[in-house]
Amino acid sequence: MTMHQIRMRAILAAAVVSMSAPAMAATQQAAACSLLTASDIEVALGAKASAPVPSEMAMSTAPNSPTAHNCMWSVAAIQGGLTLGMMTPLPPDGSVPALFKHNPGIDLLKAKHWTEEKKEFGSNAWCSIMTPPASDKAPIMSSCSAGVKGVLLSVTLLSPAKKLSIDQAKALLDKAIGRLR
């Protein structure tokens, strides 16, 4: 498994159900990109964000695997990017913290001596900052995820130059949640 796959699995938490029709995928991507603005990101990071770039990612190579609908903003001044991920429905037990507490991607990073600062917000939200050891040139990962209105939302910043505090990550996630229909 590549480091990119590990990070994405950690960011997006793992299992949910895919929407397979292309029109539904485009709708989900557009919905993800409408939940934050470049201005929201600029205020949070103190640096200008690019126009959003929608994408989708299968969570595994298995047939009919879940798909995450993402939107990414590059932030050149901090050599990083912010991604908003959106998946439906929530996992069967609906517990976002449970996904992160028992996540193989996060466990692998910890085994490689990454440090984790984390905070749980009730039964539906989890925020963390994963910092690599000094010998690892990987970016810092600041993220916050929540389950709301049947959707798993995740906001993640990857940057070697900047990290969001847990409160800043949660504030961006709350902005996205406020725009979710």
DRENPA-3360 file (N, C-alpha, C; in nm, 2 decimals, always signed):
BEGIN
1 = MTMHQIRM = +0.09/-0.12/+0.00/+0.00/+0.00/+0.00/+0.09/+0.12/+0.00 ~ +0.06/+0.22/-0.09/+0.14/+0.34/-0.10/+0.10/+0.43/+0.02 ~ +0.19/+0.53/+0.04/+0.17/+0.63/+0.15/+0.04/+0.71/+0.12 ~ +0.02/+0.74/-0.01/-0.10/+0.81/-0.05/-0.22/+0.74/-0.02 ~ -0.22/+0.61/-0.04/-0.34/+0.53/-0.01/-0.36/+0.52/+0.14 ~ -0.25/+0.51/+0.22/-0.26/+0.51/+0.36/-0.32/+0.64/+0.41 ~ -0.27/+0.75/+0.36/-0.32/+0.88/+0.40/-0.47/+0.90/+0.37 ~ -0.51/+0.86/+0.25/-0.65/+0.87/+0.21/-0.74/+0.79/+0.29;
9 = RAILAAAV = -0.69/+0.67/+0.32/-0.78/+0.58/+0.40/-0.79/+0.64/+0.54 ~ -0.68/+0.69/+0.59/-0.69/+0.75/+0.73/-0.78/+0.87/+0.72 ~ -0.77/+0.95/+0.62/-0.85/+1.07/+0.60/-1.00/+1.04/+0.59 ~ -1.03/+0.94/+0.51/-1.17/+0.91/+0.48/-1.23/+0.80/+0.56 ~ -1.15/+0.74/+0.64/-1.19/+0.65/+0.75/-1.22/+0.50/+0.70 ~ -1.26/+0.47/+0.59/-1.27/+0.33/+0.55/-1.41/+0.31/+0.48 ~ -1.50/+0.24/+0.53/-1.61/+0.18/+0.46/-1.74/+0.26/+0.45 ~ -1.79/+0.28/+0.33/-1.92/+0.33/+0.30/-1.96/+0.28/+0.16;
17 = VSMSAPAM = -2.09/+0.31/+0.13/-2.14/+0.26/+0.01/-2.13/+0.35/-0.11 ~ -2.10/+0.30/-0.23/-2.07/+0.38/-0.35/-2.20/+0.42/-0.42 ~ -2.20/+0.53/-0.48/-2.30/+0.57/-0.58/-2.24/+0.54/-0.72 ~ -2.30/+0.45/-0.80/-2.23/+0.41/-0.92/-2.27/+0.48/-1.04 ~ -2.38/+0.55/-1.05/-2.42/+0.62/-1.18/-2.33/+0.74/-1.19 ~ -2.28/+0.76/-1.32/-2.19/+0.88/-1.34/-2.26/+1.01/-1.30 ~ -2.39/+1.03/-1.33/-2.46/+1.15/-1.30/-2.46/+1.17/-1.15 ~ -2.48/+1.06/-1.07/-2.48/+1.07/-0.92/-2.34/+1.11/-0.87;
25 = AATQQAAA = -2.24/+1.06/-0.94/-2.10/+1.09/-0.90/-2.07/+1.24/-0.92 ~ -2.11/+1.29/-1.03/-2.09/+1.43/-1.06/-2.17/+1.52/-0.96 ~ -2.29/+1.48/-0.93/-2.37/+1.55/-0.83/-2.30/+1.55/-0.70 ~ -2.25/+1.44/-0.65/-2.18/+1.43/-0.53/-2.06/+1.51/-0.53 ~ -1.98/+1.51/-0.64/-1.86/+1.59/-0.64/-1.89/+1.74/-0.63 ~ -1.99/+1.78/-0.71/-2.04/+1.92/-0.71/-2.08/+1.96/-0.57 ~ -2.15/+1.87/-0.50/-2.20/+1.90/-0.36/-2.08/+1.91/-0.27 ~ -1.98/+1.83/-0.28/-1.86/+1.84/-0.20/-1.79/+1.98/-0.22;
33 = CSLLTASD = -1.78/+2.02/-0.34/-1.71/+2.14/-0.37/-1.79/+2.27/-0.33 ~ -1.92/+2.25/-0.31/-2.00/+2.36/-0.27/-2.00/+2.39/-0.11 ~ -1.94/+2.30/-0.04/-1.95/+2.30/+0.11/-1.85/+2.40/+0.17 ~ -1.74/+2.43/+0.10/-1.64/+2.53/+0.14/-1.61/+2.62/+0.03 ~ -1.56/+2.74/+0.06/-1.52/+2.83/-0.05/-1.37/+2.85/-0.03 ~ -1.31/+2.90/-0.14/-1.16/+2.94/-0.13/-1.14/+3.04/-0.02 ~ -1.24/+3.13/-0.01/-1.23/+3.24/+0.10/-1.23/+3.17/+0.24 ~ -1.32/+3.07/+0.26/-1.32/+3.00/+0.39/-1.18/+2.95/+0.42;
41 = IEVALGAK = -1.12/+2.89/+0.32/-0.99/+2.83/+0.34/-0.88/+2.93/+0.36 ~ -0.89/+3.04/+0.28/-0.79/+3.15/+0.30/-0.79/+3.21/+0.44 ~ -0.91/+3.23/+0.49/-0.93/+3.28/+0.63/-0.86/+3.18/+0.73 ~ -0.89/+3.05/+0.71/-0.84/+2.95/+0.81/-0.68/+2.94/+0.80 ~ -0.63/+2.95/+0.67/-0.49/+2.92/+0.65/-0.40/+3.04/+0.64 ~ -0.46/+3.16/+0.62/-0.39/+3.28/+0.60/-0.31/+3.28/+0.47 ~ -0.36/+3.20/+0.37/-0.30/+3.20/+0.24/-0.41/+3.17/+0.13 ~ -0.38/+3.22/+0.01/-0.48/+3.21/-0.10/-0.49/+3.06/-0.14;
49 = ASAPVPSE = -0.62/+3.02/-0.16/-0.64/+2.88/-0.21/-0.68/+2.89/-0.36 ~ -0.65/+2.78/-0.43/-0.69/+2.77/-0.57/-0.84/+2.75/-0.59 ~ -0.88/+2.74/-0.71/-1.02/+2.70/-0.74/-1.03/+2.55/-0.70 ~ -1.15/+2.51/-0.66/-1.16/+2.37/-0.62/-1.15/+2.27/-0.74 ~ -1.10/+2.16/-0.71/-1.08/+2.05/-0.81/-1.16/+1.93/-0.76 ~ -1.27/+1.89/-0.82/-1.34/+1.77/-0.78/-1.27/+1.64/-0.82 ~ -1.29/+1.54/-0.74/-1.24/+1.41/-0.78/-1.32/+1.30/-0.70 ~ -1.30/+1.18/-0.74/-1.35/+1.07/-0.66/-1.25/+0.96/-0.65;
57 = MAMSTAPN = -1.26/+0.88/-0.54/-1.17/+0.78/-0.52/-1.24/+0.65/-0.46 ~ -1.21/+0.54/-0.53/-1.27/+0.41/-0.48/-1.19/+0.38/-0.35 ~ -1.26/+0.33/-0.25/-1.20/+0.30/-0.13/-1.12/+0.16/-0.13 ~ -1.15/+0.08/-0.23/-1.07/-0.04/-0.25/-1.08/-0.08/-0.40 ~ -1.02/-0.18/-0.44/-1.02/-0.23/-0.58/-1.13/-0.33/-0.60 ~ -1.20/-0.37/-0.50/-1.31/-0.47/-0.51/-1.42/-0.42/-0.59 ~ -1.49/-0.50/-0.66/-1.61/-0.46/-0.74/-1.71/-0.39/-0.64 ~ -1.77/-0.29/-0.69/-1.88/-0.22/-0.62/-1.82/-0.16/-0.49;
65 = SPTAHNCM = -1.69/-0.12/-0.48/-1.64/-0.07/-0.36/-1.69/+0.07/-0.34 ~ -1.69/+0.12/-0.21/-1.74/+0.25/-0.18/-1.65/+0.36/-0.25 ~ -1.71/+0.47/-0.28/-1.64/+0.58/-0.35/-1.65/+0.71/-0.26 ~ -1.54/+0.77/-0.25/-1.54/+0.90/-0.18/-1.54/+1.01/-0.28 ~ -1.63/+1.11/-0.26/-1.64/+1.23/-0.35/-1.57/+1.34/-0.28 ~ -1.46/+1.39/-0.35/-1.37/+1.48/-0.29/-1.37/+1.62/-0.36 ~ -1.32/+1.72/-0.29/-1.29/+1.84/-0.35/-1.16/+1.89/-0.29 ~ -1.06/+1.93/-0.37/-0.93/+1.98/-0.32/-0.90/+2.12/-0.37;
73 = WSVAAIQG = -0.85/+2.19/-0.27/-0.80/+2.33/-0.30/-0.65/+2.32/-0.27 ~ -0.57/+2.36/-0.37/-0.42/+2.38/-0.35/-0.39/+2.51/-0.28 ~ -0.29/+2.51/-0.19/-0.25/+2.63/-0.13/-0.10/+2.64/-0.14 ~ -0.06/+2.71/-0.24/+0.08/+2.71/-0.28/+0.17/+2.77/-0.17 ~ +0.12/+2.87/-0.10/+0.21/+2.94/+0.00/+0.25/+2.85/+0.11 ~ +0.17/+2.74/+0.14/+0.21/+2.65/+0.24/+0.24/+2.51/+0.19 ~ +0.26/+2.51/+0.06/+0.30/+2.38/-0.01/+0.21/+2.27/+0.02 ~ +0.08/+2.30/+0.03/-0.01/+2.19/+0.07/-0.15/+2.20/+0.00;
81 = GLTLGMMT = -0.24/+2.13/+0.05/-0.37/+2.13/+0.00/-0.47/+2.09/+0.10 ~ -0.59/+2.14/+0.08/-0.70/+2.10/+0.17/-0.80/+2.02/+0.09 ~ -0.85/+1.91/+0.15/-0.94/+1.82/+0.08/-1.07/+1.81/+0.17 ~ -1.18/+1.82/+0.10/-1.31/+1.79/+0.17/-1.36/+1.66/+0.11 ~ -1.38/+1.56/+0.19/-1.43/+1.43/+0.14/-1.57/+1.41/+0.19 ~ -1.65/+1.35/+0.10/-1.79/+1.33/+0.13/-1.84/+1.19/+0.09 ~ -1.89/+1.11/+0.18/-1.94/+0.98/+0.15/-2.07/+0.95/+0.22 ~ -2.16/+0.87/+0.15/-2.28/+0.83/+0.21/-2.30/+0.69/+0.18;
89 = PLPPDGSV = -2.38/+0.62/+0.26/-2.43/+0.66/+0.39/-2.32/+0.64/+0.50 ~ -2.35/+0.68/+0.62/-2.26/+0.66/+0.73/-2.24/+0.51/+0.75 ~ -2.13/+0.47/+0.82/-2.11/+0.33/+0.85/-2.23/+0.28/+0.94 ~ -2.25/+0.15/+0.94/-2.37/+0.09/+1.00/-2.39/+0.14/+1.15 ~ -2.28/+0.15/+1.23/-2.31/+0.20/+1.37/-2.31/+0.35/+1.38 ~ -2.28/+0.42/+1.27/-2.29/+0.57/+1.27/-2.19/+0.64/+1.35 ~ -2.09/+0.57/+1.40/-1.99/+0.63/+1.49/-1.86/+0.67/+1.42 ~ -1.84/+0.79/+1.39/-1.72/+0.84/+1.32/-1.60/+0.82/+1.41;
97 = PALFKHNP = -1.60/+0.85/+1.54/-1.48/+0.82/+1.63/-1.44/+0.67/+1.62 ~ -1.54/+0.58/+1.62/-1.50/+0.44/+1.61/-1.42/+0.41/+1.48 ~ -1.45/+0.47/+1.37/-1.38/+0.45/+1.25/-1.23/+0.49/+1.27 ~ -1.20/+0.59/+1.34/-1.07/+0.64/+1.36/-0.99/+0.56/+1.47 ~ -1.06/+0.52/+1.57/-1.00/+0.45/+1.68/-0.95/+0.31/+1.63 ~ -1.02/+0.26/+1.53/-0.99/+0.12/+1.48/-0.95/+0.13/+1.33 ~ -0.86/+0.22/+1.30/-0.83/+0.25/+1.16/-0.69/+0.20/+1.13 ~ -0.68/+0.10/+1.03/-0.54/+0.05/+1.00/-0.45/+0.15/+0.95;
105 = GIDLLKAK = -0.50/+0.25/+0.87/-0.41/+0.35/+0.82/-0.35/+0.44/+0.93 ~ -0.43/+0.48/+1.03/-0.38/+0.55/+1.14/-0.28/+0.47/+1.23 ~ -0.32/+0.34/+1.25/-0.23/+0.25/+1.32/-0.10/+0.23/+1.25 ~ -0.09/+0.23/+1.12/+0.03/+0.22/+1.05/+0.12/+0.34/+1.07 ~ +0.05/+0.46/+1.06/+0.13/+0.58/+1.09/+0.19/+0.59/+1.23 ~ +0.11/+0.54/+1.32/+0.16/+0.54/+1.46/+0.28/+0.44/+1.48 ~ +0.27/+0.33/+1.41/+0.37/+0.23/+1.41/+0.50/+0.29/+1.35 ~ +0.49/+0.39/+1.26/+0.60/+0.45/+1.20/+0.64/+0.58/+1.28;
113 = HWTEEKKE = +0.60/+0.58/+1.40/+0.64/+0.69/+1.50/+0.58/+0.83/+1.47 ~ +0.47/+0.83/+1.40/+0.39/+0.96/+1.39/+0.33/+0.98/+1.52 ~ +0.32/+1.11/+1.56/+0.25/+1.15/+1.68/+0.11/+1.19/+1.65 ~ +0.01/+1.17/+1.74/-0.13/+1.20/+1.72/-0.18/+1.29/+1.83 ~ -0.23/+1.40/+1.79/-0.31/+1.48/+1.88/-0.45/+1.47/+1.84 ~ -0.54/+1.43/+1.93/-0.68/+1.40/+1.89/-0.78/+1.45/+1.99 ~ -0.90/+1.47/+1.93/-1.01/+1.51/+2.02/-1.14/+1.45/+1.96 ~ -1.22/+1.40/+2.05/-1.35/+1.34/+2.01/-1.46/+1.44/+2.04;
121 = FGSNAWCS = -1.56/+1.46/+1.95/-1.67/+1.55/+1.98/-1.79/+1.47/+1.98 ~ -1.83/+1.42/+2.09/-1.95/+1.33/+2.10/-1.94/+1.21/+2.02 ~ -2.05/+1.15/+1.98/-2.04/+1.03/+1.90/-2.04/+1.05/+1.75 ~ -2.03/+1.18/+1.71/-2.03/+1.19/+1.56/-1.92/+1.27/+1.50 ~ -1.81/+1.31/+1.58/-1.70/+1.38/+1.52/-1.57/+1.35/+1.58 ~ -1.47/+1.35/+1.50/-1.33/+1.32/+1.55/-1.23/+1.41/+1.47 ~ -1.14/+1.47/+1.55/-1.04/+1.56/+1.48/-0.90/+1.51/+1.53 ~ -0.81/+1.52/+1.44/-0.67/+1.49/+1.48/-0.57/+1.56/+1.40;
129 = IMTPPASD = -0.45/+1.57/+1.46/-0.33/+1.61/+1.39/-0.23/+1.50/+1.39 ~ -0.19/+1.45/+1.28/-0.09/+1.35/+1.27/+0.04/+1.41/+1.22 ~ +0.15/+1.41/+1.30/+0.28/+1.47/+1.27/+0.38/+1.36/+1.25 ~ +0.45/+1.36/+1.14/+0.55/+1.26/+1.11/+0.68/+1.29/+1.20 ~ +0.76/+1.18/+1.22/+0.88/+1.21/+1.29/+0.97/+1.30/+1.20 ~ +1.07/+1.36/+1.27/+1.15/+1.46/+1.20/+1.23/+1.40/+1.08 ~ +1.26/+1.27/+1.09/+1.33/+1.20/+0.98/+1.24/+1.17/+0.86 ~ +1.11/+1.18/+0.87/+1.02/+1.16/+0.76/+0.98/+1.29/+0.70;
137 = KAPIMSSC = +0.99/+1.31/+0.57/+0.96/+1.43/+0.51/+0.82/+1.44/+0.46 ~ +0.73/+1.36/+0.51/+0.59/+1.36/+0.48/+0.53/+1.49/+0.54 ~ +0.41/+1.53/+0.48/+0.34/+1.65/+0.53/+0.27/+1.62/+0.66 ~ +0.25/+1.72/+0.74/+0.16/+1.71/+0.86/+0.02/+1.69/+0.81 ~ -0.06/+1.61/+0.88/-0.20/+1.59/+0.84/-0.29/+1.64/+0.95 ~ -0.37/+1.75/+0.92/-0.47/+1.80/+1.02/-0.60/+1.76/+0.96 ~ -0.69/+1.70/+1.04/-0.81/+1.65/+0.98/-0.92/+1.66/+1.09 ~ -1.05/+1.66/+1.04/-1.16/+1.66/+1.12/-1.28/+1.59/+1.04;
145 = SAGVKGVL = -1.34/+1.50/+1.10/-1.45/+1.42/+1.03/-1.57/+1.42/+1.12 ~ -1.69/+1.41/+1.06/-1.82/+1.40/+1.13/-1.92/+1.33/+1.05 ~ -2.01/+1.27/+1.12/-2.13/+1.21/+1.05/-2.25/+1.30/+1.08 ~ -2.31/+1.34/+0.97/-2.43/+1.43/+0.99/-2.52/+1.41/+0.87 ~ -2.65/+1.41/+0.90/-2.75/+1.40/+0.79/-2.72/+1.28/+0.70 ~ -2.67/+1.17/+0.76/-2.64/+1.05/+0.68/-2.52/+1.05/+0.60 ~ -2.44/+1.15/+0.61/-2.31/+1.17/+0.53/-2.19/+1.17/+0.62 ~ -2.08/+1.11/+0.57/-1.96/+1.12/+0.64/-1.88/+1.23/+0.57;
153 = LSVTLLSP = -1.85/+1.34/+0.64/-1.77/+1.45/+0.59/-1.63/+1.45/+0.66 ~ -1.53/+1.48/+0.58/-1.39/+1.49/+0.63/-1.32/+1.61/+0.57 ~ -1.26/+1.69/+0.65/-1.18/+1.81/+0.60/-1.04/+1.78/+0.65 ~ -0.94/+1.78/+0.55/-0.81/+1.74/+0.58/-0.71/+1.84/+0.51 ~ -0.61/+1.88/+0.59/-0.50/+1.96/+0.53/-0.38/+1.88/+0.54 ~ -0.31/+1.87/+0.42/-0.17/+1.81/+0.42/-0.08/+1.92/+0.38 ~ +0.02/+1.95/+0.47/+0.12/+2.05/+0.44/+0.24/+2.03/+0.52 ~ +0.36/+2.04/+0.46/+0.48/+2.04/+0.54/+0.51/+2.17/+0.62;
161 = AKKLSIDQ = +0.44/+2.27/+0.58/+0.47/+2.41/+0.63/+0.36/+2.46/+0.73 ~ +0.25/+2.40/+0.74/+0.14/+2.45/+0.82/+0.05/+2.34/+0.87 ~ +0.00/+2.36/+0.99/-0.10/+2.26/+1.04/-0.21/+2.35/+1.10 ~ -0.33/+2.29/+1.09/-0.45/+2.35/+1.15/-0.45/+2.30/+1.30 ~ -0.49/+2.38/+1.39/-0.52/+2.33/+1.52/-0.65/+2.25/+1.51 ~ -0.68/+2.17/+1.61/-0.80/+2.09/+1.61/-0.92/+2.19/+1.61 ~ -0.91/+2.30/+1.68/-1.03/+2.39/+1.68/-1.05/+2.46/+1.54 ~ -0.93/+2.49/+1.47/-0.95/+2.54/+1.33/-1.00/+2.44/+1.24;
169 = AKALLDKA = -0.96/+2.31/+1.25/-1.01/+2.21/+1.16/-1.16/+2.19/+1.19 ~ -1.20/+2.19/+1.31/-1.34/+2.17/+1.35/-1.42/+2.29/+1.30 ~ -1.37/+2.41/+1.30/-1.44/+2.52/+1.25/-1.47/+2.51/+1.10 ~ -1.37/+2.47/+1.03/-1.39/+2.45/+0.88/-1.49/+2.34/+0.86 ~ -1.48/+2.23/+0.93/-1.58/+2.12/+0.92/-1.72/+2.17/+0.95 ~ -1.73/+2.25/+1.06/-1.86/+2.30/+1.09/-1.92/+2.40/+0.98 ~ -1.83/+2.47/+0.91/-1.88/+2.55/+0.80/-1.94/+2.46/+0.69 ~ -1.87/+2.35/+0.66/-1.91/+2.26/+0.56/-2.05/+2.19/+0.60;
177 = IGRLR = -2.05/+2.15/+0.73/-2.18/+2.09/+0.78/-2.29/+2.19/+0.77 ~ -2.27/+2.32/+0.80/-2.37/+2.42/+0.79/-2.43/+2.44/+0.65 ~ -2.35/+2.40/+0.54/-2.39/+2.42/+0.41/-2.45/+2.29/+0.35 ~ -2.44/+2.18/+0.42/-2.49/+2.05/+0.37/-2.64/+2.05/+0.37 ~ -2.69/+2.01/+0.26/-2.84/+2.01/+0.25/-2.89/+1.87/+0.26;
% end
